[in-house]
């Protein structure tokens, strides 16, 4: 089994088919989307392929160690995280093909109007002891 990270982006990926920002959805549309995600995770729990998932809040800070004492806290820029990443799911599957299959299914979560989003998801394998960084 190999672990993969499925990243959901706010922006930065190609536009989804149903490209209406979530802050413009009705409460019912948001609930339907979350229910789809929960049902998807529950199904993968039964097959042993689900590891974890989280939605991320828009707040965040960069923190840097700067010697003894309290580290400075700085807000922004967040081009790679706060502004782009909406959430993630970790799966543990038998193959890259299975990871792609599940990502494709996850991208069909409903959005505005109850229609599938068909959003692009970033699929990233976890680095393992046998992985190489030079690929």
DSSP file (Angstrom, degrees, kcal/mol; ACC not computed):
  #  RESIDUE AA STRUCTURE BP1 BP2  ACC     N-H-->O    O-->H-N    N-H-->O    O-->H-N    TCO  KAPPA ALPHA  PHI   PSI    X-CA   Y-CA   Z-CA
    1    1 A X              0   0    0      0, 0.0     2,-0.4     0, 0.0    93,-0.2   0.000 360.0 360.0 360.0 147.0    0.0    0.0    0.0
    2    2 A X  E     -A   93   0A   0     91,-3.3    91,-2.5    93,-0.1     2,-0.3  -0.986 360.0-127.0-131.8 141.3    1.2    3.5   -0.7
    3    3 A X  E     -A   92   0A   0     -2,-0.4   123,-2.6    89,-0.2     2,-0.4  -0.684  24.8-174.0 -91.8 141.1   -0.1    6.8    0.8
    4    4 A X  E     -AB  91 125A   0     87,-2.4    87,-2.4    -2,-0.3     2,-0.5  -0.977  19.1-137.8-132.1 145.3   -1.2    9.7   -1.4
    5    5 A X  E     -AB  90 124A   0    119,-3.4   119,-2.6    -2,-0.4     2,-0.7  -0.911  12.0-158.7-101.5 125.1   -2.2   13.2   -0.5
    6    6 A X  E     -AB  89 123A   0     83,-3.2    83,-1.7    -2,-0.5     2,-0.5  -0.925  15.1-158.8-104.4 111.5   -5.3   14.5   -2.4
    7    7 A X  E     -AB  88 122A   0    115,-2.9   115,-1.9    -2,-0.7     2,-0.5  -0.787   8.3-156.0 -98.9 130.0   -5.1   18.3   -2.3
    8    8 A X  E     -AB  87 121A   0     79,-2.8    78,-3.0    -2,-0.5    79,-1.4  -0.900  18.8-153.7-100.2 129.0   -8.2   20.5   -2.8
    9    9 A X  E     -A   85   0A   0    111,-0.5    76,-0.3    -2,-0.5     3,-0.1  -0.789  24.4-154.2-107.4 144.3   -7.3   24.0   -4.0
   10   10 A X  S    S-     0   0    0     74,-5.0     2,-0.3     1,-0.4    74,-0.2   0.902  85.9 -27.2 -71.5 -46.3   -9.1   27.3   -3.7
   11   11 A X  S    S+     0   0    0     73,-0.5    -1,-0.4    72,-0.1     3,-0.1  -0.954 104.5  79.7-159.4 170.2   -7.3   28.5   -6.8
   12   12 A X  S    S+     0   0    0      1,-0.6     2,-0.2    -2,-0.3     3,-0.1   0.017  80.2  88.1 109.4 -27.4   -4.1   27.9   -8.7
   13   13 A X  S    S-     0   0    0      1,-0.2    -1,-0.6    71,-0.1     3,-0.1  -0.524  98.6 -74.3 -91.3 167.6   -5.3   24.7  -10.3
   14   14 A X        -     0   0    0     -2,-0.2   106,-0.5     1,-0.1    -1,-0.2  -0.296  68.0 -85.3 -57.2 151.1   -7.1   24.8  -13.7
   15   15 A X        -     0   0    0    104,-0.1    -1,-0.1     1,-0.1     2,-0.1  -0.270  43.4-120.0 -61.9 141.8  -10.7   26.0  -13.3
   16   16 A X        -     0   0    0     -3,-0.1     3,-0.4     1,-0.1   103,-0.2  -0.338  20.6-116.0 -72.9 162.6  -13.3   23.5  -12.3
   17   17 A X  S    S+     0   0    0    100,-0.9     2,-1.1   101,-0.7   101,-0.2   0.947 118.1  40.8 -64.5 -48.7  -16.3   22.9  -14.6
   18   18 A X  S    S+     0   0    0     99,-2.2     2,-1.2    98,-0.1    -1,-0.3  -0.715  82.8 174.8 -98.7  79.6  -18.7   24.2  -11.9
   19   19 A X        +     0   0    0     -2,-1.1     2,-0.6    -3,-0.4    -1,-0.1  -0.347  22.0 134.3 -95.0  53.7  -16.5   27.0  -10.9
   20   20 A X        -     0   0    0     -2,-1.2    92,-0.3    92,-0.0     5,-0.1  -0.909  60.7-114.7-101.1 122.4  -18.6   28.9   -8.4
   21   21 A X    >   -     0   0    0     -2,-0.6     3,-2.3     1,-0.1     4,-0.2  -0.231  21.2-121.4 -57.2 143.2  -16.7   29.9   -5.2
   22   22 A X  G >  S+     0   0    0      1,-0.3     3,-1.9     2,-0.2    -1,-0.1   0.791 109.4  67.3 -58.1 -30.7  -18.0   28.1   -2.1
   23   23 A X  G 3  S+     0   0    0      1,-0.3    -1,-0.3     7,-0.0    -2,-0.1   0.590  99.9  53.1 -69.5  -5.5  -18.7   31.4   -0.4
   24   24 A X  G <  S+     0   0    0     -3,-2.3    -1,-0.3     2,-0.1    -2,-0.2   0.351  89.2 102.4-105.3   3.1  -21.5   31.9   -3.0
   25   25 A X  S <  S-     0   0    0     -3,-1.9     2,-0.1    -4,-0.2    87,-0.1  -0.475  77.1-110.0 -82.0 156.6  -23.2   28.6   -2.4
   26   26 A X     >  -     0   0    0     -2,-0.1     4,-2.2     1,-0.1     3,-0.2  -0.427  32.8-106.9 -75.4 160.7  -26.4   28.2   -0.4
   27   27 A X  H  > S+     0   0    0      1,-0.2     4,-2.4     2,-0.2     5,-0.1   0.861 123.0  54.2 -56.8 -34.5  -26.2   26.6    3.0
   28   28 A X  H  > S+     0   0    0      2,-0.2     4,-2.4     1,-0.2    -1,-0.2   0.882 107.0  50.1 -67.4 -38.0  -27.9   23.5    1.5
   29   29 A X  H  > S+     0   0    0      2,-0.2     4,-2.0    -3,-0.2    -2,-0.2   0.894 111.1  48.7 -67.1 -39.9  -25.2   23.3   -1.2
   30   30 A X  H  X S+     0   0    0     -4,-2.2     4,-2.6     2,-0.2     5,-0.2   0.931 112.0  49.6 -63.6 -45.2  -22.4   23.5    1.3
   31   31 A X  H  X S+     0   0    0     -4,-2.4     4,-2.6     1,-0.2    -2,-0.2   0.904 110.2  50.2 -60.9 -42.0  -24.1   20.8    3.4
   32   32 A X  H  X S+     0   0    0     -4,-2.4     4,-2.1     2,-0.2    78,-0.2   0.890 110.9  49.8 -64.1 -39.2  -24.5   18.5    0.4
   33   33 A X  H  X S+     0   0    0     -4,-2.0     4,-2.2     2,-0.2    -2,-0.2   0.939 112.7  45.8 -63.9 -48.0  -20.8   19.0   -0.5
   34   34 A X  H  X S+     0   0    0     -4,-2.6     4,-2.6     1,-0.2    -2,-0.2   0.894 111.4  52.8 -63.6 -40.0  -19.7   18.2    3.0
   35   35 A X  H  X S+     0   0    0     -4,-2.6     4,-2.9     2,-0.2    -1,-0.2   0.905 107.7  51.6 -62.6 -40.9  -22.0   15.1    3.2
   36   36 A X  H  X S+     0   0    0     -4,-2.1     4,-2.6     2,-0.2    -2,-0.2   0.933 111.1  47.8 -58.7 -46.8  -20.5   13.9   -0.1
   37   37 A X  H  X S+     0   0    0     -4,-2.2     4,-2.4     1,-0.2    -2,-0.2   0.917 113.3  47.5 -62.2 -43.7  -17.0   14.2    1.3
   38   38 A X  H  X S+     0   0    0     -4,-2.6     4,-2.4     2,-0.2    -2,-0.2   0.903 112.7  48.4 -65.2 -41.6  -18.1   12.4    4.6
   39   39 A X  H  X S+     0   0    0     -4,-2.9     4,-2.2     2,-0.2    -2,-0.2   0.899 111.0  51.3 -64.9 -40.4  -19.8    9.6    2.7
   40   40 A X  H  X S+     0   0    0     -4,-2.6     4,-2.0    -5,-0.2    -2,-0.2   0.936 112.0  46.5 -60.4 -47.8  -16.7    9.2    0.4
   41   41 A X  H  X S+     0   0    0     -4,-2.4     4,-2.1     1,-0.2    -2,-0.2   0.897 110.7  52.8 -63.1 -41.4  -14.4    9.0    3.5
   42   42 A X  H  X S+     0   0    0     -4,-2.4     4,-1.6     1,-0.2    -1,-0.2   0.899 108.5  50.2 -62.7 -40.6  -16.8    6.5    5.2
   43   43 A X  H  X S+     0   0    0     -4,-2.2     4,-1.1     1,-0.2    -1,-0.2   0.904 111.6  48.1 -63.8 -40.9  -16.7    4.2    2.2
   44   44 A X  H  X>S+     0   0    0     -4,-2.0     5,-2.2     1,-0.2     6,-1.2   0.806 104.9  59.6 -71.7 -28.1  -12.9    4.3    2.1
   45   45 A X  H ><5S+     0   0    0     -4,-2.1     3,-0.7     4,-0.2    -1,-0.2   0.910 103.2  52.8 -61.7 -40.4  -12.7    3.6    5.8
   46   46 A X  H 3<5S+     0   0    0     -4,-1.6    -1,-0.2     1,-0.2    -2,-0.2   0.824 112.2  44.1 -65.8 -31.4  -14.6    0.3    5.1
   47   47 A X  H 3<5S-     0   0    0     -4,-1.1    -1,-0.2     0, 0.0    -2,-0.2   0.519 113.5-117.1 -89.8  -5.4  -12.1   -0.7    2.4
   48   48 A X  T <<5S+     0   0    0     -4,-0.8    -3,-0.2    -3,-0.7    -2,-0.1   0.620  87.2 110.6  81.0  13.1   -9.1    0.4    4.6
   49   49 A X      < +     0   0    0     -5,-2.2    43,-2.6    -6,-0.2     2,-0.4   0.584  50.6  91.2 -96.8 -11.3   -8.0    3.1    2.1
   50   50 A X  E     +C   91   0A   0     -6,-1.2    41,-0.2    41,-0.2     3,-0.1  -0.700  36.8 162.2 -89.4 134.1   -8.9    6.1    4.2
   51   51 A X  E     -     0   0A   0     39,-2.4     2,-0.3    -2,-0.4    40,-0.2   0.742  60.8 -44.8-110.6 -55.4   -6.2    7.6    6.4
   52   52 A X  E     -C   90   0A   0     38,-1.3    38,-3.6     2,-0.0    -1,-0.4  -0.974  44.8-163.3-170.4 160.6   -7.4   11.2    7.3
   53   53 A X  E     +C   89   0A   0     -2,-0.3     2,-0.3    36,-0.3    36,-0.2  -0.981   8.1 178.5-153.6 152.9   -8.9   14.3    5.8
   54   54 A X  E     -C   88   0A   0     34,-2.3    34,-2.6    -2,-0.3     2,-0.4  -0.991  23.0-138.6-151.9 145.2   -9.3   17.9    6.9
   55   55 A X  E     -C   87   0A   0     -2,-0.3     2,-0.4    32,-0.2    32,-0.3  -0.849  31.6-132.4 -97.0 144.8  -10.7   21.2    5.6
   56   56 A X        -     0   0    0     30,-3.1     2,-0.1    -2,-0.4    -2,-0.0  -0.809   6.9-129.8-105.1 139.8   -8.5   24.2    6.3
   57   57 A X        -     0   0    0     -2,-0.4    -1,-0.0     2,-0.1    30,-0.0  -0.473  25.2-118.9 -76.0 154.7   -9.5   27.5    7.7
   58   58 A X  S    S+     0   0    0     -2,-0.1    -1,-0.1    25,-0.0     2,-0.1   0.700  87.4  93.3 -71.1 -17.1   -8.4   30.6    5.8
   59   59 A X        +     0   0    0      2,-0.0     2,-0.3    23,-0.0    -2,-0.1  -0.378  49.2 134.8 -74.6 155.5   -6.4   31.9    8.9
   60   60 A X        -     0   0    0     -2,-0.1     2,-0.3     2,-0.0    16,-0.1  -0.910  33.4-144.4 174.0 163.1   -2.8   31.1    9.3
   61   61 A X        -     0   0    0     -2,-0.3     2,-0.4    14,-0.1    14,-0.2  -0.993  18.6-125.9-142.1 146.6    0.7   32.4   10.1
   62   62 A X  E     -D   74   0B   0     12,-2.8    12,-2.5    -2,-0.3     2,-0.4  -0.789  31.3-167.7 -84.4 137.5    4.2   31.9    9.1
   63   63 A X  E     -D   73   0B   0     -2,-0.4     2,-0.4    10,-0.2    10,-0.2  -0.994   6.0-173.5-130.0 136.9    6.5   31.1   12.1
   64   64 A X  E     -D   72   0B   0      8,-1.4     8,-0.6    -2,-0.4     2,-0.4  -0.994  26.0-124.6-131.9 136.0   10.2   31.0   12.0
   65   65 A X        +     0   0    0     -2,-0.4     3,-0.1     6,-0.2     5,-0.1  -0.649  30.0 175.4 -74.3 129.6   12.7   30.0   14.7
   66   66 A X        -     0   0    0      1,-0.6     2,-0.1    -2,-0.4    -1,-0.1  -0.234  52.7 -76.9-133.1  44.6   15.0   32.9   15.3
   67   67 A X  S    S-     0   0    0      2,-0.1    -1,-0.6     4,-0.0     0, 0.0  -0.453  89.1  -8.0  93.1-168.7   17.2   31.7   18.2
   68   68 A X  S    S+     0   0    0     -2,-0.1     2,-0.2    -3,-0.1     0, 0.0  -0.267 108.6  30.2 -64.0 147.9   16.3   31.6   21.9
   69   69 A X  S    S-     0   0    0      2,-0.0     2,-0.3    -4,-0.0    -3,-0.2  -0.557 108.2 -14.1 101.7-167.8   13.1   33.1   23.0
   70   70 A X        -     0   0    0     -2,-0.2     2,-0.1     1,-0.1     3,-0.1  -0.530  68.4-123.9 -75.2 130.5    9.8   33.5   21.3
   71   71 A X        -     0   0    0     -2,-0.3    -6,-0.2     1,-0.1    -1,-0.1  -0.461  31.5-104.6 -71.9 146.0    9.8   33.0   17.5
   72   72 A X  E     -D   64   0B   0     -8,-0.6    -8,-1.4    -2,-0.1     2,-0.5  -0.400  28.9-145.3 -67.1 146.9    8.5   35.9   15.4
   73   73 A X  E     -D   63   0B   0    -10,-0.2     2,-0.4    -2,-0.1   -10,-0.2  -0.972  19.7-177.5-116.0 126.9    5.1   35.4   13.9
   74   74 A X  E     -D   62   0B   0    -12,-2.5   -12,-2.8    -2,-0.5     2,-0.7  -0.965  21.9-135.8-127.7 139.4    4.5   36.9   10.5
   75   75 A X        -     0   0    0     -2,-0.4   -14,-0.1   -14,-0.2     3,-0.1  -0.861  51.2 -43.7 -98.6 113.3    1.3   37.0    8.4
   76   76 A X        +     0   0    0     -2,-0.7     2,-0.1     1,-0.2   -14,-0.1   0.073  42.5 156.8  83.6 169.3    1.9   36.2    4.7
   77   77 A X        +     0   0    0     -3,-0.0    -1,-0.2     0, 0.0     3,-0.2   0.606  43.5 170.0 -75.9 152.7    2.6   35.8    2.0
   78   78 A X    > > +     0   0    0      1,-0.1     5,-1.9    -2,-0.1     3,-0.9  -0.213  20.5 141.5-120.6  40.6    0.7   32.5    1.7
   79   79 A X  T 3 5S+     0   0    0      1,-0.3    -1,-0.1     3,-0.1     0, 0.0   0.808  78.2  40.3 -56.5 -32.2    0.8   31.8   -2.0
   80   80 A X  T 3 5S+     0   0    0     -3,-0.2    -1,-0.3     4,-0.1    -2,-0.1   0.643 132.9   8.1 -93.9 -13.4    1.3   28.1   -1.5
   81   81 A X  T X>5S+     0   0    0     -3,-0.9     4,-2.8     3,-0.1     3,-1.0   0.596 121.2  40.2-129.1 -77.4   -1.0   27.4    1.4
   82   82 A X  T 345S+     0   0    0      1,-0.3    -3,-0.1     2,-0.2   -26,-0.0   0.859 124.0  38.0 -54.5 -43.0   -3.5   29.9    2.8
   83   83 A X  T 34<S+     0   0    0     -5,-1.9    -1,-0.3     1,-0.1    -4,-0.1   0.650 130.2  28.3 -82.7 -15.2   -4.6   31.3   -0.5
   84   84 A X  T <4 S+     0   0    0     -3,-1.0   -74,-5.0    -6,-0.5     2,-0.6   0.810  99.1  73.1-115.9 -42.4   -4.5   28.0   -2.4
   85   85 A X  E  <  +A    9   0A   0     -4,-2.8   -76,-0.3   -76,-0.3    -1,-0.1  -0.703  40.4 173.1 -93.9 120.5   -5.2   24.9   -0.3
   86   86 A X  E     -     0   0A   0    -78,-3.0   -30,-3.1    -2,-0.6     2,-0.3   0.776  64.3 -46.7 -90.4 -31.6   -8.7   24.4    0.8
   87   87 A X  E     -AC   8  55A   0    -79,-1.4   -79,-2.8   -32,-0.3    -1,-0.3  -0.977  51.8-133.6 176.8-178.4   -8.3   20.9    2.4
   88   88 A X  E     -AC   7  54A   0    -34,-2.6   -34,-2.3    -2,-0.3     2,-0.4  -0.984   1.9-153.0-155.4 160.9   -6.8   17.5    1.9
   89   89 A X  E     -AC   6  53A   0    -83,-1.7   -83,-3.2    -2,-0.3     2,-0.5  -0.995  12.7-149.0-137.5 138.8   -7.4   13.8    2.2
   90   90 A X  E     -AC   5  52A   0    -38,-3.6   -39,-2.4    -2,-0.4   -38,-1.3  -0.935  19.4-177.2-108.4 129.7   -4.8   11.1    2.8
   91   91 A X  E     -AC   4  50A   0    -87,-2.4   -87,-2.4    -2,-0.5     2,-0.5  -0.879  20.8-149.2-122.7 157.1   -5.5    7.7    1.2
   92   92 A X  E     +A    3   0A   0    -43,-2.6   -89,-0.2    -2,-0.3     2,-0.2  -0.925  35.5 161.1-128.4 103.8   -3.5    4.5    1.4
   93   93 A X  E     -A    2   0A   0    -91,-2.5   -91,-3.3    -2,-0.5     3,-0.1  -0.719  49.9-113.9-127.3 169.0   -4.0    2.5   -1.8
   94   94 A X  S    S+     0   0    0    -93,-0.2     2,-0.3    -2,-0.2     3,-0.1   0.730  91.4   7.6 -76.0 -23.5   -2.5   -0.4   -3.8
   95   95 A X     >  -     0   0    0    -93,-0.1     4,-1.8     1,-0.1    -1,-0.1  -0.981  67.6-110.7-156.0 162.7   -1.5    1.7   -6.8
   96   96 A X  H  > S+     0   0    0     -2,-0.3     4,-2.5     1,-0.2     5,-0.2   0.870 117.8  59.1 -62.5 -37.2   -1.1    5.1   -8.3
   97   97 A X  H  > S+     0   0    0      1,-0.2     4,-2.4     2,-0.2    -1,-0.2   0.900 104.8  49.2 -59.6 -41.3   -4.0    4.2  -10.7
   98   98 A X  H  > S+     0   0    0      2,-0.2     4,-2.5     1,-0.2    -1,-0.2   0.893 108.9  53.1 -66.1 -39.0   -6.3    3.6   -7.7
   99   99 A X  H  X S+     0   0    0     -4,-1.8     4,-2.4     1,-0.2    -2,-0.2   0.922 110.9  46.8 -60.6 -43.4   -5.2    7.0   -6.3
  100  100 A X  H  X S+     0   0    0     -4,-2.5     4,-2.4     2,-0.2    -2,-0.2   0.897 110.4  53.1 -64.7 -40.4   -6.2    8.6   -9.6
  101  101 A X  H  X S+     0   0    0     -4,-2.4     4,-1.8     1,-0.2    -2,-0.2   0.935 112.4  43.8 -60.0 -47.1   -9.5    6.7   -9.7
  102  102 A X  H  X S+     0   0    0     -4,-2.5     4,-2.7     2,-0.2    -2,-0.2   0.890 111.7  53.1 -68.4 -39.2  -10.4    8.0   -6.2
  103  103 A X  H  X S+     0   0    0     -4,-2.4     4,-2.0    -5,-0.2    -1,-0.2   0.906 107.9  52.1 -61.3 -40.8   -9.3   11.5   -6.9
  104  104 A X  H  < S+     0   0    0     -4,-2.4     4,-0.3     2,-0.2    -1,-0.2   0.903 111.4  46.3 -61.3 -41.2  -11.5   11.6  -10.0
  105  105 A X  H >< S+     0   0    0     -4,-1.8     3,-1.3     1,-0.2    -2,-0.2   0.907 111.1  51.9 -67.5 -41.2  -14.4   10.4   -7.9
  106  106 A X  H >< S+     0   0    0     -4,-2.7     3,-1.6     1,-0.3    -1,-0.2   0.839 100.2  63.3 -64.3 -32.3  -13.7   13.0   -5.2
  107  107 A X  T 3< S+     0   0    0     -4,-2.0    11,-1.7     1,-0.3    12,-1.5   0.636  91.1  68.4 -68.2 -11.9  -13.6   15.8   -7.8
  108  108 A X  T <   +     0   0    0     -3,-1.3    -1,-0.3    -4,-0.3    -2,-0.2   0.263  67.9 136.4 -91.3  11.9  -17.2   15.1   -8.6
  109  109 A X    <   -     0   0    0     -3,-1.6     8,-2.7     7,-0.2     9,-0.3  -0.286  64.3 -98.9 -55.8 144.4  -18.5   16.4   -5.2
  110  110 A X  B     +E  116   0C   0      6,-0.3     6,-0.3   -78,-0.2     2,-0.1  -0.322  50.2 164.1 -70.0 150.5  -21.5   18.6   -5.7
  111  111 A X    >   +     0   0    0      4,-2.8     3,-2.1     1,-0.4    -1,-0.1  -0.249  49.6   3.0-132.2-137.3  -21.2   22.3   -5.7
  112  112 A X  G >  S+     0   0    0      1,-0.3     3,-1.4   -94,-0.3    -1,-0.4  -0.272 133.4  10.1 -57.8 136.9  -23.4   25.2   -6.8
  113  113 A X  G 3  S-     0   0    0      1,-0.3    -1,-0.3    -3,-0.1     3,-0.1   0.574 123.4 -80.5  70.4   9.1  -26.8   24.1   -8.0
  114  114 A X  G <  S+     0   0    0     -3,-2.1    -1,-0.3     1,-0.3     2,-0.2   0.516  95.5 136.1  75.3   3.8  -26.1   20.5   -6.7
  115  115 A X    <   -     0   0    0     -3,-1.4    -4,-2.8    -5,-0.1    -1,-0.3  -0.574  65.8 -92.8 -84.9 147.3  -24.1   19.9   -9.8
  116  116 A X  B     -E  110   0C   0     -6,-0.3    -6,-0.3    -2,-0.2    -7,-0.2  -0.266  26.2-143.0 -57.0 142.4  -20.7   18.1   -9.6
  117  117 A X        -     0   0    0     -8,-2.7   -99,-2.2  -100,-0.1  -100,-0.9   0.894  12.6-157.6 -72.5 -40.4  -17.7   20.5   -9.3
  118  118 A X        +     0   0    0    -11,-1.7  -101,-0.7    -9,-0.3   -10,-0.2   0.924  29.7 175.7  54.5  46.6  -15.4   18.4  -11.5
  119  119 A X        -     0   0    0    -12,-1.5     2,-0.4  -103,-0.2    -1,-0.2  -0.436  34.7-108.5 -79.3 155.6  -12.5   20.3   -9.7
  120  120 A X        -     0   0    0   -106,-0.5  -111,-0.5    -2,-0.1     2,-0.4  -0.702  34.0-161.6 -80.7 132.6   -8.9   19.4  -10.3
  121  121 A X  E     -B    8   0A   0     -2,-0.4     2,-0.5  -113,-0.1  -113,-0.2  -0.942  16.1-129.4-114.8 139.6   -7.2   17.7   -7.4
  122  122 A X  E     -B    7   0A   0   -115,-1.9  -115,-2.9    -2,-0.4     2,-0.6  -0.778  20.6-157.8 -86.6 126.3   -3.5   17.5   -6.9
  123  123 A X  E     +B    6   0A   0     -2,-0.5     2,-0.4  -117,-0.2  -117,-0.2  -0.928  16.0 175.4-109.2 117.7   -2.4   13.9   -6.2
  124  124 A X  E     -B    5   0A   0   -119,-2.6  -119,-3.4    -2,-0.6     2,-0.1  -0.982  23.7-135.8-127.5 125.6    1.0   13.6   -4.4
  125  125 A X  E     -B    4   0A   0     -2,-0.4  -121,-0.2  -121,-0.2     2,-0.2  -0.486  30.0-109.4 -73.6 148.6    2.6   10.4   -3.2
  126  126 A X        -     0   0    0   -123,-2.6     2,-0.4    -2,-0.1  -123,-0.1  -0.538  34.6-110.3 -72.0 143.2    4.1   10.4    0.2
  127  127 A X        -     0   0    0     -2,-0.2     2,-0.2     4,-0.1    -1,-0.1  -0.627  43.9-173.5 -73.2 128.2    7.9   10.3    0.2
  128  128 A X    >   -     0   0    0     -2,-0.4     3,-1.2     1,-0.0  -126,-0.0  -0.712  41.7 -97.8-118.6 172.1    9.0    6.9    1.5
  129  129 A X  T 3  S+     0   0    0      1,-0.3    -1,-0.0    -2,-0.2    -2,-0.0   0.812 126.5  47.0 -58.9 -29.0   12.4    5.5    2.4
  130  130 A X  T 3  S+     0   0    0      2,-0.1    -1,-0.3     0, 0.0     2,-0.1   0.552  93.8  97.3 -92.1  -7.3   12.5    3.8   -1.0
  131  131 A X    <   -     0   0    0     -3,-1.2     2,-0.4     2,-0.0    -4,-0.1  -0.434  65.8-141.1 -75.9 154.8   11.4    7.0   -2.9
  132  132 A X    >   -     0   0    0     -2,-0.1     3,-0.7     1,-0.1    -2,-0.1  -0.919  10.0-147.0-116.9 148.0   14.0    9.1   -4.5
  133  133 A X  T 3  S+     0   0    0     -2,-0.4    -1,-0.1     1,-0.2    -2,-0.0   0.607  92.2  70.7 -83.3 -12.3   14.0   12.9   -4.6
  134  134 A X  T 3         0   0    0      1,-0.2    -1,-0.2    -3,-0.0    -3,-0.0   0.262 360.0 360.0 -92.7  12.6   15.7   12.9   -8.0
  135  135 A X    <         0   0    0     -3,-0.7    -1,-0.2     0, 0.0    -2,-0.1   0.520 360.0 360.0 -65.7 360.0   12.7   11.7  -10.0
